[in-house]
Amino acid sequence: MAKSRSDKPSSSDKPSRSNKSFQFEEALARLEQLVDAMESGELSLEDSLKAFEEGITLTRDCQKALDQAEQSVQVLMEKHEGFTLTDLDDTDNDQE
């Protein structure tokens, strides 16, 4: 059974940017919607390109938010000496 056309990306599905705070979870959920719609193979080429462009923008916004969060954590840890950051990627490799 084919997916409904409600999976088609639309501007009304975009996270609201009217408030100044970036809503990371909403952006991530929207990215998941875009990926699902593109993977379904039911989007036209034009809609796929629009979804891809929106996805790239959301990815950049999410990465920027993550970078800012990491900087905030670093500042907090510097204020409270004795704490150090551990790269999670490094600890994952140690457990394998």
Contact map, one row per residue, 1 for C-alpha under 8 A:
111000000000000000000000000000000000000000000000000000000000000000000000000000000000000000000000
111100000000000000000000000000000000000000000000000000000000000000000000000000000000000000000000
111110100000000000000000000000000000000101000000000000000000000000000000000000000000000000000000
011111100000000000000000000000000000000000000000000000000000000000000000000000000000000000000000
001111110000000000000000000000000000000000000000000000000000000000000000000000000000000000000000
000111111000000000000000000000000000000000000000000000000000000000000000000000000000000000000000
001111111000000000000000000000001001100000000000000000000000000000000000000000000000000000000000
000011111100000000000000000000000000100000100010000000000000000000000000000000000000000000000000
000001111110100000000000000000001100100000000010011000000000000000000000000000000000000000000000
000000011111110000000000000000000000000000000000000000000000000000000000000000000000000000000000
000000001111110000000000000000000000000000000000000000000000000000000000000000000000000000000000
000000000111110000000000000000000000000000000000000000000000000000000000000000000000000000000000
000000001111111000000000000001000000000000000000000000000000000000000000000000000000000000000000
000000000111111100000000001001000000000000000000000000000000000000000000000000000000000000000000
000000000000111110000010011001000000000000000000000000000000000000000000000000000000000000000000
000000000000011111100000000000000000000000000000000000000000000000000000000000000000000000000000
000000000000001111111100000000000000000000000000000000000000000000000000000000000000000000000000
000000000000000111110000000000000000000000000000000000000000000000000000000000000000000000000000
000000000000000111111100000000000000000000000000000000000000000000000000000000000000000000000000
000000000000000011111100000000000000000000000000000000000000000000000000000000000000000000000000
000000000000000010111110000000000000000000000000000000000000000000000000000000000000000000000000
000000000000000010111111000000000000000000000000000000000000000010000000000000000000000000000000
000000000000001000001111111000000000000000000000000000000000000000000000000000000000000000000000
000000000000000000000111111100000000000000000000000000000000010010000000000000000000000000000000
000000000000000000000011111110000000000000000000000000000000000000000000000000000000000000000000
000000000000001000000011111111000000000000000000000000000000000000000000000000000000000000000000
000000000000011000000011111111100000000000000000000000000100010000000000000000000000000000000000
000000000000000000000001111111110000000000000000000000000100010000000000000000000000000000000000
000000000000000000000000111111111000000000000000000000000000000000000000000000000000000000000000
000000000000111000000000011111111100000000000000000000000000000000000000000000000000000000000000
000000000000000000000000001111111110000000000000000000100110000000000000000000000000000000000000
000000000000000000000000000111111111000000000000000000000000000000000000000000000000000000000000
000000101000000000000000000011111111100000000000000000000000000000000000000000000000000000000000
000000001000000000000000000001111111110000000000001100100000000000000000000000000000000000000000
000000000000000000000000000000111111111000000000000000000000000000000000000000000000000000000000
000000100000000000000000000000011111111100000000000000000000000000000000000000000000000000000000
000000111000000000000000000000001111111111100000000000000000000000000000000000000000000000000000
000000000000000000000000000000000111111111100001001000000000000000000000000000000000000000000000
000000000000000000000000000000000011111110000000000000000000000000000000000000000000000000000000
001000000000000000000000000000000001111111100000000000000000000000000000000000000000000000000000
000000000000000000000000000000000000111111100000000000000000000000000000000000000000000000000000
001000000000000000000000000000000000110111110000000000000000000000000000000000000000000000000000
000000010000000000000000000000000000110111111111000000000000000000000000000000000000000000000000
000000000000000000000000000000000000000001111111000000000000000000000000000000000000000000000000
000000000000000000000000000000000000000000111111100000000000000000000000000000000000000000000000
000000000000000000000000000000000000000000111111110000000000000000000000000000000000000000000000
000000011000000000000000000000000000000000111111111000000000000000000000000000000000000000000000
000000000000000000000000000000000000010000111111111100000000000000000000000000000000000000000000
000000000000000000000000000000000000000000001111111110000000000000000000000000000000000000000000
000000001000000000000000000000000000000000000111111111000000000000000000000000000000000000000000
000000001000000000000000000000000100010000000011111111100000000000000000000000000000000000000000
000000000000000000000000000000000100000000000001111111110000000000000000000000000000000000000000
000000000000000000000000000000000000000000000000111111111000000000000000000000000000000000000000
000000000000000000000000000000000000000000000000011111111100000000000000000000000000000000000000
000000000000000000000000000000100100000000000000001111111110000000000000000000000000000000000000
000000000000000000000000000000000000000000000000000111111111000000000000000000000000000000000000
000000000000000000000000000000000000000000000000000011111111100000000000000000000000000000000000
000000000000000000000000001100100000000000000000000001111111110000000000000000000000000000000000
000000000000000000000000000000100000000000000000000000111111111000000000000000000000000000000000
000000000000000000000000000000000000000000000000000000011111111100000000000000000000000000000000
000000000000000000000000000000000000000000000000000000001111111110000000000000000000000000000000
000000000000000000000001001100000000000000000000000000000111111111000000000000000000000000000000
000000000000000000000000000000000000000000000000000000000011111111100000000000000000000000000000
000000000000000000000000000000000000000000000000000000000001111111110000000000000000000000000000
000000000000000000000101000000000000000000000000000000000000111111111000000000000000000000000000
000000000000000000000000000000000000000000000000000000000000011111111100000000000000000000000000
000000000000000000000000000000000000000000000000000000000000001111111110000000000000000000000000
000000000000000000000000000000000000000000000000000000000000000111111111000000000000000000000000
000000000000000000000000000000000000000000000000000000000000000011111111100000000000000000000000
000000000000000000000000000000000000000000000000000000000000000001111111110000000000000000000000
000000000000000000000000000000000000000000000000000000000000000000111111111000000000000000000000
000000000000000000000000000000000000000000000000000000000000000000011111111100000000000000000000
000000000000000000000000000000000000000000000000000000000000000000001111111110000000000000000000
000000000000000000000000000000000000000000000000000000000000000000000111111111000000100000000000
000000000000000000000000000000000000000000000000000000000000000000000011111111100000000000000000
000000000000000000000000000000000000000000000000000000000000000000000001111111110000000000000000
000000000000000000000000000000000000000000000000000000000000000000000000111111111111000000000000
000000000000000000000000000000000000000000000000000000000000000000000000011111111010000000000000
000000000000000000000000000000000000000000000000000000000000000000000000001111111000000000000000
000000000000000000000000000000000000000000000000000000000000000000000000000111111110000000000000
000000000000000000000000000000000000000000000000000000000000000000000000000011111110000000000000
000000000000000000000000000000000000000000000000000000000000000000000000000010011111000000000000
000000000000000000000000000000000000000000000000000000000000000000000000000011011111100000000000
000000000000000000000000000000000000000000000000000000000000000000000000000010000111110000000000
000000000000000000000000000000000000000000000000000000000000000000000000010000000011111000000000
000000000000000000000000000000000000000000000000000000000000000000000000000000000001111101100000
000000000000000000000000000000000000000000000000000000000000000000000000000000000000111111100000
000000000000000000000000000000000000000000000000000000000000000000000000000000000000011111110000
000000000000000000000000000000000000000000000000000000000000000000000000000000000000001111111000
000000000000000000000000000000000000000000000000000000000000000000000000000000000000011111111100
000000000000000000000000000000000000000000000000000000000000000000000000000000000000011111111110
000000000000000000000000000000000000000000000000000000000000000000000000000000000000000111111111
000000000000000000000000000000000000000000000000000000000000000000000000000000000000000011111111
000000000000000000000000000000000000000000000000000000000000000000000000000000000000000001111111
000000000000000000000000000000000000000000000000000000000000000000000000000000000000000000111111
000000000000000000000000000000000000000000000000000000000000000000000000000000000000000000011111
